[in-house]
């Protein structure tokens, strides 16, 4: 069985035009705790990718129709699939083909007929590396104190949403900015530890008041922002006003045991990419 105890069941997509190879992979990997889905062509691989949350792909280099290398190239063109590790399989020892596959973004290569324990080890290593990279990517996008998105991730997401909105001329993107009033007074009176507790509580309330696809971020210090794509400005104002009132009425703890509380208020500004206001920088200046 898998040596990675208590890990979730990982889903492996095996792509090969040889039915007996797919059956063997299915048997070997299922026996070791993996969920296996199969495809007998590159075209069918994309159908499986659209229907399953795949953690790793085993891909035969030589297939009729859409070859393994062509399939790999198309996988790497998709943002949705680009982070999925791909291990190439082939009975050929053609070094140029192997190098080409690695240059296209393959994670590894295993010769056929494969040795089961070697294949399993390569799979484990590829999944571990993927998860470590995802952890590092998350850290790079996250504000360390509140767990919200940081300024860099906010700017990337908001710019993408604004560009899309400007191109399609659909609902505008609304940028809302929030500032905790007189926050310096909290730090000066109760200490920076109390201020950090208030910031974390403020962030929690903020996330519960907006939709899953609204990006909530800490911009810096006591400043926060929310990007609301596909949003009517009046609806955004109503949501921000509900949040403002909730903050005003909330008892904010300033000690870890929550034995002491204070009340704070917040100021809110909003702007939407309407008329000649097109860029994130302009929207944030206006909202601020």
C-alpha positions in Angstrom: 0.0 0.0 0.0 1.0 3.7 -0.2 3.7 4.7 2.2 2.2 8.2 2.5 -0.1 7.4 5.5 -3.4 9.2 6.0 -3.0 10.9 2.6 -6.2 11.5 0.5 -6.9 9.2 -2.4 -5.1 10.6 -5.4 -6.5 10.4 -8.9 -4.2 9.3 -11.7 -5.1 9.6 -15.4 -3.5 6.9 -17.5 -3.4 7.6 -21.2 -2.3 4.9 -23.6 -3.6 3.4 -26.8 -2.8 -0.2 -25.6 -5.7 -1.6 -23.7 -3.6 -4.2 -21.9 -1.2 -1.5 -20.6 -4.2 0.5 -19.2 -5.6 -2.6 -17.5 -2.2 -3.3 -15.9 -1.7 0.3 -14.7 -5.3 0.3 -13.3 -4.6 -2.9 -11.4 -1.2 -1.9 -10.0 -2.2 1.6 -9.0 -5.6 0.7 -7.6 -4.0 -2.0 -5.5 -1.7 0.7 -3.9 -4.5 3.1 -3.0 -4.9 5.3 -6.1 -8.0 6.1 -8.0 -7.4 5.5 -11.7 -9.2 6.9 -14.8 -8.1 5.9 -18.3 -8.1 7.2 -21.8 -7.1 5.4 -25.0 -6.1 8.6 -26.9 -5.0 12.2 -26.4 -8.4 13.4 -27.4 -10.1 11.3 -24.8 -7.6 12.4 -22.2 -9.0 15.9 -22.3 -12.5 14.6 -21.8 -11.4 12.8 -18.7 -9.6 15.9 -17.5 -12.8 17.9 -17.8 -14.7 15.3 -15.8 -12.2 14.4 -13.1 -10.0 16.3 -10.6 -6.7 14.7 -11.7 -3.6 14.8 -9.5 -1.1 13.2 -12.0 -1.1 12.0 -15.6 0.7 8.9 -17.0 1.1 9.6 -20.7 2.4 7.3 -23.5 4.7 9.1 -25.9 3.7 7.1 -29.0 0.0 7.1 -29.8 -1.9 7.3 -33.1 -3.8 10.5 -33.8 -2.8 13.0 -31.2 0.6 11.8 -30.0 1.8 11.9 -26.4 4.0 14.8 -27.1 1.3 16.8 -28.8 -1.1 15.9 -25.9 1.5 17.1 -23.4 2.0 20.4 -25.3 -1.8 21.0 -25.3 -2.0 20.2 -21.6 0.7 22.8 -20.8 -1.2 25.4 -22.8 -4.2 25.1 -20.4 -3.9 27.2 -17.2 -6.3 24.8 -15.6 -4.1 21.7 -16.2 -0.6 23.3 -16.3 0.2 22.4 -12.7 -0.7 18.7 -13.1 2.6 16.6 -13.2 2.9 14.4 -16.2 5.1 11.2 -16.3 5.8 10.0 -19.8 5.7 6.3 -20.6 7.4 4.6 -23.6 8.9 1.3 -24.7 11.4 3.3 -26.8 14.7 4.6 -25.5 14.9 7.4 -28.1 16.8 10.1 -26.1 15.7 12.9 -28.3 12.0 12.1 -27.7 12.6 11.9 -23.9 14.4 15.2 -23.9 11.7 16.8 -26.0 9.1 15.6 -23.5 11.0 17.0 -20.6 11.5 20.3 -22.4 7.7 20.5 -23.0 7.1 20.2 -19.3 7.0 16.5 -18.4 7.9 15.8 -14.8 9.5 12.5 -15.4 10.0 9.5 -17.7 9.5 5.8 -17.1 10.3 3.1 -19.6 7.9 0.3 -20.5 7.5 -2.4 -19.5 7.6 -0.5 -16.2 8.8 -1.8 -12.8 5.8 -1.3 -10.5 7.8 -0.1 -7.4 9.8 2.3 -9.6 6.7 3.7 -11.1 5.0 4.1 -7.7 8.1 5.9 -6.4 8.1 8.3 -9.3 4.4 9.0 -8.8 4.9 9.7 -5.1 7.8 12.1 -5.8 5.9 13.9 -8.5 2.9 14.4 -6.3 5.0 15.5 -3.3 6.8 18.1 -5.5 3.5 19.4 -6.9 2.1 19.8 -3.3 5.2 21.6 -2.1 5.1 24.0 -5.1 1.4 24.6 -4.4 2.2 25.4 -0.7 5.0 27.8 -1.8 2.6 29.5 -4.3 0.0 29.9 -1.6 2.5 31.4 0.8 3.6 33.9 -1.9 -0.1 35.0 -2.4 -1.1 35.2 1.3 -0.9 37.9 3.9 0.9 36.2 6.8 -1.1 37.8 9.6 -4.7 37.5 8.4 -4.6 34.7 5.9 -6.2 36.9 3.2 -4.7 37.5 -0.2 -1.8 39.9 -0.2 -1.4 43.0 -2.3 0.5 41.3 -5.1 -2.2 38.6 -5.6 -5.0 41.2 -5.3 -3.4 43.3 -8.1 -3.0 40.3 -10.4 -6.6 39.1 -9.9 -8.2 42.6 -10.1 -6.3 43.5 -13.2 -7.4 40.3 -14.9 -11.1 40.9 -14.0 -10.9 44.6 -15.1 -9.3 43.6 -18.5 -12.0 41.0 -19.0 -14.8 43.5 -18.1 -13.4 46.2 -20.4 -13.2 43.7 -23.3 -16.7 42.3 -22.9 -18.5 45.5 -21.7 -20.6 43.4 -19.3 -21.1 44.1 -15.6 -18.4 46.4 -14.2 -15.8 45.4 -11.7 -16.1 47.1 -8.4 -13.1 47.8 -6.1 -14.0 48.4 -2.5 -11.4 49.7 0.0 -11.7 49.5 3.8 -9.8 51.4 6.4 -10.1 50.8 10.2 -10.7 54.1 11.8 -8.1 55.4 14.2 -6.3 52.1 14.3 -3.1 53.7 15.5 -5.0 54.4 18.7 -5.7 50.7 19.2 -2.0 49.9 18.9 -0.9 52.8 21.2 -3.5 52.0 23.9 -3.6 48.2 24.0 -0.4 47.2 22.2 0.5 45.7 18.9 -0.6 42.2 19.9 -4.1 43.5 20.5 -3.9 45.3 17.2 -3.1 42.0 15.4 -6.0 40.3 17.1 -8.3 43.0 15.9 -6.9 42.8 12.3 -7.5 39.0 12.2 -11.1 39.4 13.5 -11.8 42.2 11.0 -10.5 40.0 8.2 -12.8 37.1 9.2 -15.9 39.3 9.2 -14.8 40.7 5.8 -14.6 37.3 4.2 -18.0 36.2 5.5 -19.7 39.3 3.9 -18.7 38.7 0.3 -19.1 36.0 -2.4 -16.7 33.1 -2.9 -15.4 34.7 -6.1 -14.9 38.2 -4.6 -11.2 38.5 -3.8 -10.6 39.9 -0.3 -7.1 41.2 0.5 -5.1 43.0 3.1 -3.4 45.8 1.2 -1.2 46.9 4.1 -1.4 48.0 7.7 -5.1 48.5 8.5 -6.1 48.8 4.9 -8.2 46.1 3.1 -9.7 45.8 -0.3 -12.2 43.6 -2.1 -12.5 43.0 -5.9 -16.1 42.3 -6.9 -16.3 41.1 -10.5 -19.6 41.1 -12.5 -21.2 43.3 -9.9 -23.8 46.1 -10.0 -22.4 49.1 -8.1 -25.6 49.5 -6.1 -25.4 45.9 -4.9 -21.8 46.4 -4.0 -22.7 49.5 -2.0 -25.4 47.6 -0.1 -23.0 44.7 0.7 -20.3 47.2 2.0 -22.8 49.0 4.1 -24.0 45.8 5.7 -20.4 45.0 6.5 -19.8 48.5 7.9 -22.7 48.2 10.3 -21.7 44.7 11.4 -18.2 46.0 12.3 -19.7 49.0 14.2 -21.8 46.6 16.3 -19.2 43.9 16.8 -17.3 43.4 20.1 -13.6 43.0 19.0 -11.5 40.9 21.3 -8.1 42.3 22.2 -6.8 39.4 24.2 -6.2 35.8 23.2 -8.8 34.6 25.7 -11.3 37.2 24.5 -11.8 38.5 28.0 -11.4 42.1 26.9 -13.2 43.6 23.9 -13.4 47.0 22.2 -15.5 48.5 19.4 -14.1 50.0 16.2 -15.5 51.5 13.1 -14.5 51.3 9.4 -14.6 53.7 6.5 -15.4 52.3 3.0 -14.9 53.6 -0.5 -16.0 52.1 -3.8 -15.3 52.6 -7.5 -16.4 50.8 -10.6 -14.7 50.7 -14.0 -17.3 52.8 -15.8 -16.9 55.6 -18.3 -13.2 56.5 -18.7 -12.1 54.8 -15.5 -10.4 51.7 -16.8 -7.3 50.7 -14.8 -6.9 49.2 -11.3 -4.7 52.1 -10.2 -7.4 54.7 -11.2 -10.1 52.7 -9.4 -8.1 52.3 -6.2 -7.2 56.0 -6.1 -10.9 56.9 -6.5 -12.1 54.4 -3.9 -9.3 55.5 -1.5 
